Amino acid sequence: MKPINAIVIPPGDEPGVVGPISQDLQTLKAIVGGYIEAVYTAYDDHGRPRVTLWCNEDGKILGLPINRRATALWYALNGGPTGYTLNGPVLVTGSDDGQGDILDVPDMLIDLWNSLP
């Protein structure tokens, strides 16, 4: 598996990190601090999510803080509130290639993230 470009969004005021990461399960679990859950955004014309947000599956149960920036990004990519929040650190990637590999986060999303204050 090749490294992928991704955005890691911590739940507090710390800046997010954009860069290459390994896409193996252990790395994903280490970033979110536990079992991973994929949260999808709107779908493309081929039925694949445009962006995947990876969070801790047990984030709410564990009392991890709400990740307001990641939740706002999820809402924006879905065209409005979903009624849920993302808790703890969140990893943002592209969708998958249909072969089991995760794709890079779209360049336009990296540009958007880097333009935010």
C-alpha positions as CSV (number, residue, x, y, z in Angstrom):
1,M,0.0,0.0,0.0
2,K,1.3,3.4,-1.0
3,P,1.2,6.4,1.4
4,I,-1.6,8.8,0.8
5,N,-2.1,12.5,1.3
6,A,-4.5,13.2,4.1
7,I,-5.6,15.9,6.6
8,V,-5.5,15.1,10.3
9,I,-7.8,17.4,12.3
10,P,-7.3,17.4,16.1
11,P,-10.4,18.2,18.2
12,G,-9.0,21.4,19.8
13,D,-7.4,24.5,18.5
14,E,-4.2,22.8,17.3
15,P,-3.6,23.3,13.6
16,G,-4.5,20.3,11.3
17,V,-1.7,18.5,9.6
18,V,-1.6,17.9,5.9
19,G,0.8,15.3,4.6
20,P,1.5,11.7,3.5
21,I,0.5,8.9,5.9
22,S,0.6,5.2,5.7
23,Q,-2.8,3.7,5.0
24,D,-2.4,0.6,7.0
25,L,-4.9,-0.2,9.7
26,Q,-2.5,0.3,12.6
27,T,-1.6,3.8,11.4
28,L,-5.3,4.8,11.0
29,K,-6.1,3.4,14.5
30,A,-3.2,5.3,16.0
31,I,-4.3,8.6,14.4
32,V,-7.9,8.4,15.8
33,G,-6.9,6.7,19.0
34,G,-8.8,3.5,18.7
35,Y,-11.2,1.5,16.5
36,I,-11.8,3.4,13.2
37,E,-15.1,4.3,11.7
38,A,-15.5,5.7,8.2
39,V,-17.9,8.6,7.8
40,Y,-18.8,9.4,4.2
41,T,-19.7,12.6,2.4
42,A,-21.8,13.1,-0.6
43,Y,-21.3,10.6,-3.5
44,D,-19.9,11.1,-6.9
45,D,-21.5,10.0,-10.2
46,H,-20.0,6.5,-9.8
47,G,-21.6,6.0,-6.3
48,R,-18.4,6.5,-4.4
49,P,-18.0,9.0,-1.5
50,R,-16.0,12.0,-2.6
51,V,-14.3,12.2,0.8
52,T,-14.0,9.9,3.8
53,L,-13.6,11.1,7.3
54,W,-12.1,8.5,9.7
55,C,-12.9,8.9,13.4
56,N,-12.8,6.9,16.6
57,E,-15.8,4.5,16.5
58,D,-16.2,4.8,20.3
59,G,-15.4,8.6,20.5
60,K,-18.8,9.6,22.0
61,I,-18.8,6.7,24.4
62,L,-15.3,7.4,25.5
63,G,-16.1,11.1,26.0
64,L,-13.7,12.4,23.4
65,P,-14.2,16.1,22.7
66,I,-16.4,17.1,19.8
67,N,-14.2,18.0,16.8
68,R,-16.0,21.1,15.7
69,R,-13.8,21.8,12.7
70,A,-14.1,18.3,11.3
71,T,-17.9,18.2,12.0
72,A,-18.3,21.6,10.2
73,L,-16.3,20.2,7.3
74,W,-18.5,17.1,7.2
75,Y,-21.6,19.3,7.2
76,A,-20.2,21.5,4.4
77,L,-19.4,18.6,2.2
78,N,-22.9,17.1,2.7
79,G,-24.7,20.4,2.1
80,G,-26.0,20.8,5.6
81,P,-26.1,19.4,9.2
82,T,-26.4,15.7,9.7
83,G,-27.5,15.9,13.3
84,Y,-24.4,14.1,14.5
85,T,-20.9,15.2,15.6
86,L,-17.5,13.8,15.1
87,N,-15.5,13.3,18.3
88,G,-11.7,13.1,18.8
89,P,-9.1,13.3,16.1
90,V,-10.4,13.0,12.5
91,L,-8.5,11.8,9.5
92,V,-9.7,13.1,6.1
93,T,-8.9,11.1,2.9
94,G,-10.4,10.5,-0.5
95,S,-12.7,7.6,-1.1
96,D,-11.3,4.2,-2.0
97,D,-10.2,2.8,-5.3
98,G,-12.5,-0.3,-5.2
99,Q,-9.5,-2.5,-4.7
100,G,-9.1,-1.9,-1.0
101,D,-6.7,1.1,-1.1
102,I,-7.6,4.5,0.2
103,L,-7.2,7.5,-2.2
104,D,-5.6,10.8,-1.5
105,V,-7.7,13.6,-0.1
106,P,-8.7,15.7,-3.1
107,D,-6.4,18.6,-3.9
108,M,-9.2,21.1,-3.8
109,L,-9.9,20.1,-0.1
110,I,-6.2,20.5,0.8
111,D,-6.2,24.0,-0.8
112,L,-9.4,24.9,1.1
113,W,-7.9,23.6,4.4
114,N,-4.7,25.5,3.9
115,S,-6.6,28.7,3.2
116,L,-8.5,28.6,6.5
117,P,-7.2,30.9,9.3
